[in-house]
Structure formats: structure tokens, C-alpha cells
Amino acid sequence: MSDALPNATVTVSRVPVDGTTVRVSTIGAPGDRAFVLVAGLGVAATHRERLASNLNAFGPVHALDLPGFAGVRRFRGTVSIERYADAVEAVIDALGLVDPVLVGHSMGAQVVTEVAARRPDLSDVVLISPVVDSAARTVSESMVRFARSVVHEPAAIRWHALTAYALCGWHWFRAVLPRMLAYPIERRAEAVQARVLVVRGEHDALVPRDWVRRLGRVFPYAVLREVTGGAHAVVHAQADVVAALAVAHVRGDLPDRGVASLTAVADTTTRSDLDRLRPAEAWHVLVARLRELVGVVRGDDLVAAGKTEDARATVHDDEPVGDGEQVIADGELAAGSEDGAERRADGDERSTPVRGPERVEDAA
């Protein structure tokens, strides 16, 4: 049985922080431990709702729209990753969350790492597509790598990203980007006492395999996983398997084989493949996104309605993928992978099928 919520309702609230607010989109019933989702540069919480609807094993899921993103009023003055971490901490305190599971994607992984470094009481952290590779912290190199990753994303991902970046605005994007590129995530990782799960997509050129391994070695405790077929937006395009990994990590069900072993994991359902949405579902996603965009301008009522519609439209029953599309055999490589030579040379990297959010198996 999947933990997904096909009839889920998203509620939207705001938490005052530093002269502005954080918009909090909440899904799921009350429980002992909440998940807190922090998106990447310029991206709205809607980009995480397919993940959020599968993270209900322990309690509610709170997806955050930080200042400057998704129409939320920007910070005044200088912006920094540390200032965004302050905002996330303010939300944790305002909601009265006890030992929440922090999940950060891309720049959000930097923010989550900063929060975790400050809070030794946190038990579990999930970093998805953590940027920026210490060997490539320039705008030009990042743009080239981003372009290489984008070609592997579903069309729906590109639509979400374009609308999110439009709401963010070029001026704010340009103000935050240098802070993201300069943030030394590997230095702050040393202070993180929580158990860390690091997830990357197979085709994520922004977050190469070597960088994930180097970063993993810095954390006192880190488990590394790679989602076959995924790219930088693996958190949304392959939301089912990412949610399954996160839940298994919190439960302590992911074997730790050391950071040298970057275990590959495959998703055998079509729910995570946005290119496979039925026409009616694709239409609901489009309408939901438009309603949310209008709601950003007019008020949170329409924002909540749009987010609810989006979450319901992209959650449906699992359907198995055909044998020719589902699982990479042990030691083999997905067709078209840019890391083929490394994968074949590294005998301890294997691919494991995941059939829905409740089941994760690790290769022997």
C-alpha cells in the first residue's frame, strides 16, 4: 500500500521572518515527526508536492516557499544562505516541530546543511542534488552543467521551472546565485551530527558522482544513493523513489556501505514519469499551476486550491513499467548515461528496483 494521498488537501499558512514571511504548504495528517521540504534557487514549493504526497509515514509534510521565491516578498538588504537558514529555523520554531526531518534540494540542500550544522538535536537529514561542486563554482561552468542536465528532464519539469523562475525574477535570481555558488557546504558538513542521506540523479551534470562522494566523506554519517534515469530535478520527476529512500532512511532501513559505494536505485512505476501523465492529468496540472500563479498575486486561498489540485493530479495508482524500461542489471548501465565508463569500472555500484514508496531494497 502506498503512502501517497490521492485525496490530499494542501493548506497554506505564513510564518513572519526577518521583515517578510515564509509561505508554508502543509499536506498530511498530524504525527510524531514532520518532514520539512526546502526547495532550490527560484523554485516554488509546488515543485515538491509530488514528493510531499508520499512522505506521510510519520506525520505532516511542510513545503516552504522562502523569501524571494514563488511570489513571497524578498528580504531587504543582503541575502545569504545563512539568512535563509535563519528563516527555516524560524519556521521550525513557529510550528513547534520536534526533531523534524529536513529535506533540501539543490540550493535547499545548502540551507538544510546550514540548519543541521547549527542544530545537533536533529536526527535525520535528506540532501537531494546538493550543489555546488567545489571544483566548478563559476557561473559559466554551472550554466553549462545545468544545460546538460536539463535535456534529461521531462517537459513538465521545464514548465514548472520556467514559471517559478518568472515569479522569482531575474534581479533576485542574479542576487542569490553568487551566494549559492560561494557557499562552502563541505565545510559546514563537518558540523552536522544528523544521519544524512544524499541522493543524486544519474544524469545530473550539476551534481556529478565524484562530487557526491567527496561531500559524503565529510559528513560524520552519510548514505549515498543514485536514481537511475534521473537528472537534477529527480526530486520531482522521480518523486516516488526519492520519497521511498527518504522514508527508509528515517526508519534505518538503508544499509550503509560507506561513501565509496554509491548504490544505484531504479523506480519500476510510472507514477514518477511525468511524461506518462494521462491527458486529463496533464490538463489538471496545467490548470492547477495557473490557479496557483493567480493565487500568488491575489492571496493564499487560490494558492492552496492550486497546490491541492496539483498534488491530486500527479498522484495516482502505481502502474508497472515494461521489462525493457524498468531496471538496470547489476553492474550495467542505463542507455545514454554520461557516466558509463565510471559505472562499468566501479564494481560496487548496482541498481536496485523500488516498487512504490514503501519498499526499498539495497543491492548486495
N, C-alpha and C positions, 0 to 999 in steps of 0.2 A: 504494500500500500504506500503510495506516495504521500509525502508531507505537504504537497502543494495545495493551495487553497483556491479551487476554481470559482468559488463564490465569495472571494475575499473582498473586503471593503477597506479602502485606504482612507485614513483620517489624517488631516493636515493641521499642524499647530506651529507656533513660532516661539522661539526662545530668544529673549533680548541678550545681545552680546556686544560689548565694545562699540556702542553707538549705532548699532544696526541689529539685525536678527539672523537666526539660522532657521530655515524652514525645515520642519521635521515631518516626514511622511511615515505613518505607522501602519503596519499590517500584522495581523495575527492576534491570538488571544493572550491574555496575561500568563506569565510563567515565571520560573525561578531565575532564568538568565536571558537577557535580551541580546540580540545582535545589533550592532551599530555600524551602518554602512557609510563610508566616506568615499565620494566619487573623485574622479581625476579632474585635471585642469579644464574648466569651462563646461563640464558635463553635469546634466541635471540628474536628480535622484530617480527620475523615470527610467534612466539608463540602467538602473539596478533593480527594478521591480520584478523582473523575471527571476532574478536571484532571490530577492526578498521573499517571494511567494513560496519558495522551497526551504526556507530556513526557519521552520516553526517547530523544531524538535524540542526546544527548551523554553520558548517564550516569544514575546513580540519582536518584531524587526523594525528598527528605526532607520530610515534612509535620510541623510542630511543634504540639504542644499545650502552650501556655505556662502558667506557674503561675496557678492560679485558674480555669482553663478545662478542661472535659471531665473533671472529677474529679481533676485534678492539684492537689496541695497548694499553697495560696496562699503568697505572700510574707508574711513578717512585717514589720510596720511600714508605712511609706508606700509606696504604689505609684506608678509613673510610666511614661510611655512610654520614658524613658531607661533605667529599670531593666529593662524588657522587652527593650530593645536590648542591654543587658549580657548577658541570658540567651541571646539569639540569637548573639551573638559567642562566648559560651562553647561553644555547640553547634558552631559553625563550627570553633573551635579543637580541641575534643574529637574531632571526626570527622576532623580533618586535611584539611579541604576547601581546595582551592586555587582561588581565583577562582570561587566558586560564583555561580550566577545567583539572585539574591534576588527572590522574588515575594511581594508583600504585598497583601492585600485589606482594604479598609475601614480599621479601626484598624491592621491589619497593615501597611498601606502607610505609616503613620506610623512604625512600628517599623523597617521596612526603610529608609525615608529616613534615619532617625537612624543606623542602622548604616552605610549607604553614605556619609553625611557624615563619619563617623569613619575610613572605610577607603578611601583613594584608590586602593588596588590593585584594587578591584572594577571589572569592565569593563561589566557589564550588570545592569540592574535593571528589574523589571516592577511597576508600580503599578496595581492594579485597583480601581476605585471608591474613589479616595483621599479620605478625609474630613479635616477638616471645612471646608466653605465658609467662608472668612473673613468673609463677610457674614451668616452665620447661625449663630453659635456660642453658641446658647442651647438649653437643654433643650426648651423648648416648640416652638421652630421646628424643631429636629431631629426631634422626635416627629411633628410634622405632616408633614414631608417623608418620613420613614420610612413613615408610613401611606400616603402617596400612591404610594410605590414598591412596597409590599407587595402591593397589589391586582394588580400585573402579574407576580407570582411564581407559579410552578407550585405545586400543593398539596404536592408532595413537599418543596419548599424550606421551606415553612412548618412542615412536620412536623419536618424536621431542625433548624430554628431553635428551635422550641419545646423540643425535648428538650435541645438544647445550652444554652439559657438556664436550663432547670431544673437542669441539672448545675452550672452556674456559680453559681446562687443570687442572689437579689435583693440581698443585702448586698454581695457582691463586685461585682456589676454596678453598683450605686449608687456604690461606691468608685472604680471605674475610669472610669465615664462622664465625670465632671468633668475628669479628666486628659486624656481623649481630646478633649473639646471645647476645652480650653485649649491643646493642643499647637500651636505655630506651625510647621506643616510647611513653609510657604512661606519661612520664614527659614532653616531647615536645608537646604532645597533648593539654596540658593546654593552650599553647600559640597560638593555631590555631583558627583564627577568622572566617574562612570559614565554610559554611554549609557542613557537612561531611555525606556521605553515606558509610556505612560499609556492605560489602557483604561476606558471607561465604558459602561454600558448606556443605550440610547435613552430608557427610561422611568425612569431613576434620578433621582428628585427630590432625594435627598440629595447627589448629585454632579452639579449642573447643568452644562450645556455651558459657560457663561460662566466658572465656577469652574475647570474643567479647562483652559481656555485661559489664564486668569490664572496658574494654577500652572505650566503648561507653559513660560511665558515666563521663569520664574525659574530653572529648571534650565539649566545650560550647554548640554545637549543633550537634547532631548525630542521624541519622535514621538507623536502623538495619534491614537487610533482609537476609534470608537463602534460598538458591536454593535447592529444593528437588532433590535428586539423584546426586548432585554434590559432588566433593571432592576438593582437594587443587587446581587443575587446572581448576576450574569451569570457570575461565575467558576465557578458550579456548574450553573446552568440552561443556559448556552451554553458548556459546558466545551470542546467540540471546537474551536470557532472561537477561543476565548481561547488555548488551547494552541497552535493554529496560528500565531497572531500572535506569541506568546512565542518559539517556535522560530524563526520567520522573523526576528524582531528580533535574536536572538542570532547568527544566520547573516549578518546585514547585508542581508537581502533586502527590508526595508521602506523604500521611498523616503521621504525626509524633505522634506516640502513646507512646513515651517515650522509653528509652533504656531497660526497663524491658520487653517490648513486642518485641520479635524477630520474626517478621512475616515471615512465610514461603511462598515461591513463586515457582510455578511449570511452566515448559515450555511444551506446548502441541504441539510443532512442532518437526519434525525430523531433522531439519537443524542443531541443536546443537549436535546431536548424531553422533559422528564421526564413530562409529561402523556401522552406517547405510549408509555410503557413497557407492554409486554405484561403481562397479569395475572400470569403466572408470575414475571416480572422484578420487578414491584411487590411481590409476596409475598416474594421473596428479599431485597429492600431492607428491608422491614419486619422480617423475621426477623433480618437482619444487624444492623440498628440495635439491636434488643432484646438480641441477644447481646453487642454492644459495651457497652451500658449496664450489663448484668450484669457484664461483664468489668471495667469501670471500678471496680466495688465489690470484686470478688473477686481481680483480678490481671490481668497483661498477656497471659496466654495466650488468654483469651477475647476480649480487646480485639483481638489480632492476628487471631483467627479471624473476628470480626465485621467488621473492616475489609477483610479479604480477600474475604469473601462480598459485601460491599457493592461493592467495586471490580469484581468479576467480574459481578455482577448488572446493573451500569449501563454495561458496555462490551460492545457487540455490533456486528455489521456495519453499515456505513452504508447507509441507505435514502434515496433522493432524495425530496424534498418535491415535491408537485404544483406546477405552474406558478403557480397562484393564490396560493401560500403562500410562495414562496421568496425572491425578490429584489426590492428596491425599485429602480426605474429611476433613472437619473441625474437628480438634482435633485428627485425626487419624495419623497413622504412616506409612511411606514407608517401604515396606518389607525389612528386613535386616538392618535397621538403628541401629547404635550403641547407639543412644541416645533415644531409645524407652521409657524407664521408665520416663525420664525427660519430653519428649514430651507429654506423656499422663497425667503427673501430672501438666503440665503448661497449664491452660485453655485458655490463651490468644494467644497461638501460633497456627496459622491457615495457611492453604495452599491455594494459590490463583492462578488460571490459567493465563498464559500470552500467548496470541496468536500473536506472532510476536513482533518486536521491537517497534511498535507504540502504543501498548496498555498494560498498567499495571493497575491492579485493586488491591486494598488492602482489606483484609478481615475486616469485621465489628468488 
